[in-house]
């Protein structure tokens, strides 16, 4: 399972990075979303998969899965929600005010 | 902490308050308030004289960074005391002088005294610190305060240029010096100067000995404006004249001399030290005096004169170091005379040059110019100033009966003595020294006379002056009169200084030469008989007078020797080349393209991780313990990968967004499979809300919602992307197959219920164990939401301000063809469903401590309900149904969370400590109440507020 998950993570990162390197602002935002998914799965996979019950003591199991990555990921999901929303609005406003979402045209000019 | 520490700190304390003093007491010149402090310090140091004379050393230490051997150790010996007296004595006079020089209403004198006192404290720190690192800190502080003072009239371009130049050169030297200090530390294992001197004998064979010496000398030469680093000093004359008199003549430029004197016990006896110090000094002496001849500006003349005199003292210190070679023999006392002459001249120079700078300041102040071509005949209108100038210039020229005459004679003695040396090739080269010294003395004589007679005698040409000249006010005359009197007193009674100041300082420079209880012979005699020295002086006067008379006709003296100032050109050219080089280099990689920046980051990531993995022995791949995979899971992986790969190929925005969303939902499924119910819930809601946001943002922008330009395949991008992907796969594999140490998670699993009373471990980690992280996390979210709010309200310059339509007043309504639905079915169902979702969200919130859920999830669920409301009925309806400013909700949430955390202080517990207990409640029975729930409420409110702020802000904008 971990092997295949690792490969899936690789795919998520590859496509995410590729999108981030393109010129279109929308694709960059989508790329960051995919990168976020990749990171979440990476964190989860790092602590081994399916090693025990869900981290709820009510389950009264002998072994639980590692709760720490889950706490990290939960934080990350919420933060990335904030960041993604900000990106959306940034892209939307940039298009509305400047008429383009091409990063090459949005490049910083000399002495700015 | 001793009184000595306090005396060093005192100027800093006054520095801090001086701008306030200026503000509060506008009617009194701030200088009057500062002066007592400076005088007090001078008196304090005077009071230490007998003590130091008796060979007592004041020392005290305050630990600073003991582990690195850095302590604020102060040490007062003869050398330190001599400088401390100069700093506070001349400092007091300069402050008095500045009271009349600096106009209290026109100039920013609060800042002026801040910088001046900053310098005074720093300079005292330099000469009284025993620790090299502390000394270095003070040393750089003098450079910085000098920079600030030179640029005091920063409106002038020349002031800024001069300030920058002095800063660059002296700080460059300071940095070199620091390198030297570190090497000294490496050799001796201590930063204490006294301990280093104690170990001096064992260092001479060390391979770092010579480099350390060169670096320390570099610091000394740049600071003391020795050739070829002198170029900053003439430009430093842009500073107000009191500053020039104080920093750039009497004290700061002598810090280099101090350093050389201080390190003489370590390096003296080394041929390189002897040659470098004495040769650099004598070259600087000659060059400076020659250049001073050609100046037409009074202060420039004095600047080059200062350079030249510093060279003189430097060369004397160099010649004096020869004594160490003959250490233990009677010859050593013969060469020590040079050191004595150096110290004596150091005092004399401070006295007469201080007076002359003040004279130049008076002339400038009263006539409006310093150009000797415009000046002349001032003798009759400014008799007192003229008298001071006579004493100052005659002393500088080395004429009796002034103090300069005596030290000039001693200088001649020292260079004549040196001819008898038989080491360091001096038997062949020794004769050069007296010759150069004699020539330089003639130049000195001539420029001194030019300075005096061009200004005060000759034709009156007052019509060329900006002001009608008259004598300066008494307060301005007093300080130079004091200095001029000293020049006479020291000239007539030199032995006032011999055993009080000069001998203790010599003892500090040559600590090993004397047996305990012995003293150097420091008696100074005014008349030695018809010696070679007196004939040299007569020769200087004779040739000098001739040269002075012929000055006009000798072309070589009036025209530049080289084409322009070559050294300055090198400096300017080098600086602009550095500027252009740096800009060129930066422009090459700072392209303004985000893609380039990301490429740097990704390549660094790939390379650093690949190298680490390749070289580390701990990276293993072991697939044996991996969990098995069912067909069902294989399908989900497939369902994740396919849409992800399809995203770059999507031809419409909508398609790309939906594909990304699909990937997100698949990740949610993985969370379910991998036993992470909290994550699954959160991810699902976030994904839903995100897609809604996407739609809100992009759907109704007609050009944006449709086609996008097909992505052209870029191999370079793909290679980088693939590299990152491969590296990440490898990390995932190696991390999951080997573990170098035990996870800390065991603690959370075991203690979650015992310590925090919660059964949902993830929730407990968030609100209790790592509550502080969560606290900051919601703050970050809050910042993001305000950022969005600000972006939405953004108006580009030139755009019209929409007429006062506030957030709520304008009414938020999505356009007809927006996402507001006309679907009756949706409207009918959602009326019911919204309440179900809201109830569920409350359940999630309250059950979070034990079951999946919690503040985050509950809040997102609540927000989802509102989003549904917005989709069904339009955003305006939300405003009518829930008339709350959600920004306030999020602020209230952060406040609740913060107060919960602070509440633990009441119980004397650390920030964000939680408590819980079980209480019998009516209806509910035995119920657990935990403060963690209160904190979670804060999280809940914040996240609801933020999410709704974002959605409403975007919705409203349409």
HADDOCK unambig.tbl for C-alpha pairs under 7 A between the chains (distance, minus, plus):
assign (segid A and resid 1 and name CA) (segid B and resid 626 and name CA) 6.29 0.50 0.50
assign (segid A and resid 1 and name CA) (segid B and resid 627 and name CA) 5.31 0.50 0.50
assign (segid A and resid 1 and name CA) (segid B and resid 628 and name CA) 5.40 0.50 0.50
assign (segid A and resid 1 and name CA) (segid B and resid 629 and name CA) 4.88 0.50 0.50
assign (segid A and resid 2 and name CA) (segid B and resid 626 and name CA) 5.94 0.50 0.50
assign (segid A and resid 2 and name CA) (segid B and resid 627 and name CA) 6.73 0.50 0.50
assign (segid A and resid 3 and name CA) (segid B and resid 733 and name CA) 6.60 0.50 0.50
assign (segid A and resid 6 and name CA) (segid B and resid 729 and name CA) 4.90 0.50 0.50
assign (segid A and resid 6 and name CA) (segid B and resid 732 and name CA) 5.56 0.50 0.50
assign (segid A and resid 6 and name CA) (segid B and resid 733 and name CA) 6.21 0.50 0.50
assign (segid A and resid 7 and name CA) (segid B and resid 729 and name CA) 5.84 0.50 0.50
assign (segid A and resid 8 and name CA) (segid B and resid 637 and name CA) 7.00 0.50 0.50
assign (segid A and resid 8 and name CA) (segid B and resid 641 and name CA) 6.53 0.50 0.50
assign (segid A and resid 9 and name CA) (segid B and resid 729 and name CA) 6.29 0.50 0.50
assign (segid A and resid 10 and name CA) (segid B and resid 725 and name CA) 4.11 0.50 0.50
assign (segid A and resid 10 and name CA) (segid B and resid 726 and name CA) 5.81 0.50 0.50
assign (segid A and resid 10 and name CA) (segid B and resid 728 and name CA) 5.84 0.50 0.50
assign (segid A and resid 10 and name CA) (segid B and resid 729 and name CA) 4.93 0.50 0.50
assign (segid A and resid 11 and name CA) (segid B and resid 641 and name CA) 6.99 0.50 0.50
assign (segid A and resid 11 and name CA) (segid B and resid 725 and name CA) 6.20 0.50 0.50
assign (segid A and resid 12 and name CA) (segid B and resid 644 and name CA) 6.78 0.50 0.50
assign (segid A and resid 13 and name CA) (segid B and resid 724 and name CA) 6.59 0.50 0.50
assign (segid A and resid 13 and name CA) (segid B and resid 725 and name CA) 4.90 0.50 0.50
assign (segid A and resid 14 and name CA) (segid B and resid 721 and name CA) 4.58 0.50 0.50
assign (segid A and resid 14 and name CA) (segid B and resid 722 and name CA) 5.07 0.50 0.50
assign (segid A and resid 14 and name CA) (segid B and resid 724 and name CA) 6.30 0.50 0.50
assign (segid A and resid 14 and name CA) (segid B and resid 725 and name CA) 4.55 0.50 0.50
assign (segid A and resid 15 and name CA) (segid B and resid 644 and name CA) 6.97 0.50 0.50
assign (segid A and resid 15 and name CA) (segid B and resid 645 and name CA) 6.57 0.50 0.50
assign (segid A and resid 15 and name CA) (segid B and resid 721 and name CA) 6.89 0.50 0.50
assign (segid A and resid 17 and name CA) (segid B and resid 721 and name CA) 5.03 0.50 0.50
assign (segid A and resid 18 and name CA) (segid B and resid 717 and name CA) 5.99 0.50 0.50
assign (segid A and resid 18 and name CA) (segid B and resid 718 and name CA) 5.99 0.50 0.50
assign (segid A and resid 18 and name CA) (segid B and resid 721 and name CA) 5.15 0.50 0.50
assign (segid A and resid 19 and name CA) (segid B and resid 648 and name CA) 6.82 0.50 0.50
assign (segid A and resid 21 and name CA) (segid B and resid 595 and name CA) 5.34 0.50 0.50
assign (segid A and resid 21 and name CA) (segid B and resid 717 and name CA) 6.46 0.50 0.50
assign (segid A and resid 30 and name CA) (segid B and resid 660 and name CA) 6.76 0.50 0.50
assign (segid A and resid 37 and name CA) (segid B and resid 667 and name CA) 6.99 0.50 0.50
assign (segid A and resid 42 and name CA) (segid B and resid 732 and name CA) 6.00 0.50 0.50
assign (segid A and resid 45 and name CA) (segid B and resid 732 and name CA) 6.52 0.50 0.50
assign (segid A and resid 45 and name CA) (segid B and resid 736 and name CA) 6.43 0.50 0.50
assign (segid A and resid 46 and name CA) (segid B and resid 732 and name CA) 5.73 0.50 0.50
assign (segid A and resid 46 and name CA) (segid B and resid 735 and name CA) 5.22 0.50 0.50
assign (segid A and resid 46 and name CA) (segid B and resid 736 and name CA) 4.54 0.50 0.50
assign (segid A and resid 47 and name CA) (segid B and resid 736 and name CA) 6.05 0.50 0.50
assign (segid A and resid 48 and name CA) (segid B and resid 736 and name CA) 5.49 0.50 0.50
assign (segid A and resid 49 and name CA) (segid B and resid 627 and name CA) 6.50 0.50 0.50
assign (segid A and resid 49 and name CA) (segid B and resid 674 and name CA) 6.19 0.50 0.50
assign (segid A and resid 50 and name CA) (segid B and resid 627 and name CA) 6.75 0.50 0.50
assign (segid A and resid 50 and name CA) (segid B and resid 674 and name CA) 5.55 0.50 0.50
assign (segid A and resid 53 and name CA) (segid B and resid 675 and name CA) 6.49 0.50 0.50
assign (segid A and resid 54 and name CA) (segid B and resid 675 and name CA) 4.52 0.50 0.50
assign (segid A and resid 54 and name CA) (segid B and resid 676 and name CA) 6.06 0.50 0.50
assign (segid A and resid 55 and name CA) (segid B and resid 760 and name CA) 6.43 0.50 0.50
assign (segid A and resid 55 and name CA) (segid B and resid 761 and name CA) 5.72 0.50 0.50
assign (segid A and resid 55 and name CA) (segid B and resid 762 and name CA) 6.93 0.50 0.50
assign (segid A and resid 56 and name CA) (segid B and resid 759 and name CA) 5.54 0.50 0.50
assign (segid A and resid 56 and name CA) (segid B and resid 760 and name CA) 4.61 0.50 0.50
assign (segid A and resid 56 and name CA) (segid B and resid 761 and name CA) 6.05 0.50 0.50
assign (segid A and resid 56 and name CA) (segid B and resid 851 and name CA) 6.65 0.50 0.50
assign (segid A and resid 57 and name CA) (segid B and resid 759 and name CA) 4.71 0.50 0.50
assign (segid A and resid 57 and name CA) (segid B and resid 760 and name CA) 6.37 0.50 0.50
assign (segid A and resid 58 and name CA) (segid B and resid 759 and name CA) 6.14 0.50 0.50
assign (segid A and resid 66 and name CA) (segid B and resid 745 and name CA) 6.16 0.50 0.50
assign (segid A and resid 67 and name CA) (segid B and resid 745 and name CA) 6.61 0.50 0.50
assign (segid A and resid 67 and name CA) (segid B and resid 761 and name CA) 6.46 0.50 0.50
assign (segid A and resid 67 and name CA) (segid B and resid 762 and name CA) 5.67 0.50 0.50
assign (segid A and resid 68 and name CA) (segid B and resid 745 and name CA) 5.93 0.50 0.50
assign (segid A and resid 70 and name CA) (segid B and resid 676 and name CA) 6.82 0.50 0.50
assign (segid A and resid 70 and name CA) (segid B and resid 679 and name CA) 6.84 0.50 0.50
assign (segid A and resid 70 and name CA) (segid B and resid 762 and name CA) 6.50 0.50 0.50
assign (segid A and resid 71 and name CA) (segid B and resid 762 and name CA) 5.23 0.50 0.50
assign (segid A and resid 71 and name CA) (segid B and resid 765 and name CA) 6.61 0.50 0.50
assign (segid A and resid 71 and name CA) (segid B and resid 766 and name CA) 6.40 0.50 0.50
assign (segid A and resid 74 and name CA) (segid B and resid 679 and name CA) 5.88 0.50 0.50
assign (segid A and resid 77 and name CA) (segid B and resid 683 and name CA) 6.86 0.50 0.50
assign (segid A and resid 79 and name CA) (segid B and resid 781 and name CA) 6.42 0.50 0.50
assign (segid A and resid 81 and name CA) (segid B and resid 686 and name CA) 6.73 0.50 0.50
assign (segid A and resid 82 and name CA) (segid B and resid 781 and name CA) 5.63 0.50 0.50
assign (segid A and resid 82 and name CA) (segid B and resid 784 and name CA) 5.91 0.50 0.50
assign (segid A and resid 83 and name CA) (segid B and resid 784 and name CA) 6.76 0.50 0.50
assign (segid A and resid 86 and name CA) (segid B and resid 784 and name CA) 6.33 0.50 0.50
assign (segid A and resid 86 and name CA) (segid B and resid 788 and name CA) 5.65 0.50 0.50
assign (segid A and resid 88 and name CA) (segid B and resid 694 and name CA) 6.85 0.50 0.50
assign (segid A and resid 88 and name CA) (segid B and resid 697 and name CA) 6.85 0.50 0.50
assign (segid A and resid 89 and name CA) (segid B and resid 697 and name CA) 6.87 0.50 0.50
assign (segid A and resid 89 and name CA) (segid B and resid 788 and name CA) 6.43 0.50 0.50
assign (segid A and resid 90 and name CA) (segid B and resid 791 and name CA) 6.98 0.50 0.50
assign (segid A and resid 92 and name CA) (segid B and resid 697 and name CA) 5.99 0.50 0.50
assign (segid A and resid 92 and name CA) (segid B and resid 698 and name CA) 6.92 0.50 0.50
assign (segid A and resid 104 and name CA) (segid B and resid 593 and name CA) 6.60 0.50 0.50
assign (segid A and resid 107 and name CA) (segid B and resid 592 and name CA) 5.31 0.50 0.50
assign (segid A and resid 107 and name CA) (segid B and resid 593 and name CA) 5.59 0.50 0.50
assign (segid A and resid 108 and name CA) (segid B and resid 592 and name CA) 4.84 0.50 0.50
